[in-house]
């Protein structure tokens, strides 16, 4: 049976979605078991540093905005 291009296709069943999620979780679990936690530390530290720098930039922009607002009022 060929799908009709003008017809809306039905969505996947909940059972199919759950089965796919279970497969994905099994794949992730097997990968995580094989990873050494010490190998992840540099990535986690770099990510935290980037996040901290981004937040510092946001705070400096906000403080600059508040300073200018105070000066203009």
Secondary structure, DSSP 8 states (H G I E B T S, - for coil): ----TTS------HHHHHHHHHHHHHHHHHHHHHS-HHHHHHHHHHHHHHHHHHHHHHHHHHHHHHHHHHHH-
